[in-house]
Amino acid sequence: MHFNPYGGAAAELAARLVNADPRQDLLQLLADSGYKPLGTLNTRQTAELRRWIARLDEVFTEPSVDLLNALLAETTSQPYISTHDGRAPHLHYAREDSPIDERVKAYTAAGLAELFCEDPGRIGRCARAGCGLVFVDTSRNGRRRFCSTRCSNRVHVAEHRARTA
């Protein structure tokens, strides 16, 4: 499935944030995810992003209009058209000169909201007991249940062994 940048990259960034080790350097995670423009994160901003990640986790557990509207309301969203870094005109939901935590919050909230409006079933949490990782389903048919092939294989092998035992 093809998403616009907010329904795709922004929602996938939300999933990466939720799945990240709590000790992981958030600025490095953002850079590794291709999030631009970067800046710096102070202690307050890091704490705010960690709180935000917990809020994003709720969306992957039980996506709903009310929850996503609450996330959007928490952001300092100011939609505008940007042309930074020589890119074609595209929407931003926070000013480029806003603190990075505010930009990430607006970006991920808008991305999950866009994805939810497109197809709420594409916001998922792994169905393997004990896994708990989240994902954005970009498969063609939209029927993904697991975070990875590894988790899918574990479940299916266990089911096969249970049937043949």
N, C-alpha and C positions, 0 to 999 in steps of 0.2 A: 504494500500500500504506500502511496506517496502522500506525504503530509506537507503543509506549508512549513516554513522554518519554526514557527511557534508550536505547531502541533507535533513536529518531529524532533528537531534538535533540542528545543527547550524542554519538552516532556522527557526526552532521553537523558538530559542533564539532571532533571529531577530524580529519575530512577538511579542514576549514578551517585547522586548525593545521598539518597536513602540507603543504597547498598554499600556505601563507603565505610571503612573501618573508622570508628569514632576518633581514633588518634591520627588519622590521615591529615596531612597538610591540605587545607581546603583551597588555598591559592594554587597549589600544584595540581590538584584535581581539576580545578576550573581551566587551568592552562592545558592540561592533558586532554580535556574535553573540547578544546578549540574555542572556549568562551573568550570573546573579545568585546570591548577593550578591557584589559586588566588594569589593576591598580594595586593598592595595598590593603591589607586587612589588619585593623588594630584589634585589641583584645575585646572591645565591646562588639565590633562587627563580627568577629569570629563566634562569640557567644550567641549573637542574634542569628547567625546562619545555622548554628547547631540547633537552636530552638525552632527555626524555620524547617529544618530537615525533619524534625519530629512531626511537624504539622503536615509536611508533604507525605510522610509515611501513612498518615490517616487516609489520604486520598487513595493510595494503592490498596488499602484495606477495604474501604467501602466508599467508592466514588459516588458523589451525589451533587446535585445542583446547589443545595444549601451549603455544603462544605466548600465547594469551589468558589461560590460567591463570597463566603467568609474569607477565604484566602485572598481573593482579588481585592476585597475591602481593606485587608491589612497592608496592602502595598501602597507605594506612593506613585501609582500608575498615572502617567501622563503620555498617552499615545502621541507619537509624532513620526514623521518620515525622516529617515537618516540616509546619508550617502557616505559614511565613513570608510576609510581604507580603500577607496576607489571602487567600492561595491555599488551595484545598481540600487536605486531607491528601495528601501524596505522599512517596515514598521519597527519601532522600538517602543517599549512601554515604560521606560524610565529614561531620564536625561543621561547623556553620556558622562556628564560631570557629576552625577549623583554618586554617593558612596557605593562601593561595590556590593555591599550586602543588600542595599535597596534595589540595585539593578538586577541582582540574581533573584531576589524575591519576586519582582515584577515579571521577569522573564519566565521563571518556572511556573508561576501561577497562571500566566497567560497561556503558556504552552499546554499545561494540563487542562485548562478550560477549553482551549481550542480542540484538543484531542477528544475530550469528553463530548463536546458538541458534535464532532465528526462521528465518533463511535465509542461510547463509554465502555464497551467490552474489550477495548484494546489497552486498557489500564489494568495491569494484573500483578498478582502475587503468586509465586511458585506454588503449585499444587502438591509438591512432595512434602510429606510430613517432616517437620524439623528443619526445612530449608529457610523459608521466610524472605528470600530475595524477591525483589520486585522487577518488573519489566514493562516495556512498551511494546505491544504486539504489532510488528510491522510485516507480519506474514501476509501472503496474498489472501488467504481465506479467513483470517482473523480468529482462528480457533486455538491459538497457543495457550498451553496450560502450565508450562514449566519455564523456569528461568534459563535453562540451558539443555543441550542434548544430554549432558551427563545426568542431570536430575531425571529427565524423561526416561533414559535407559535404565536407571536404578529402579524406578517404579515399575516399568514394564518387565524387567527381569524378575523382580520380586513377585509380580502378578503371575508370570509364567511358572515360576517355581512353585507357587502356591497351588496352581491348577494341576500341575503334574505330580505333586507330592502324594 
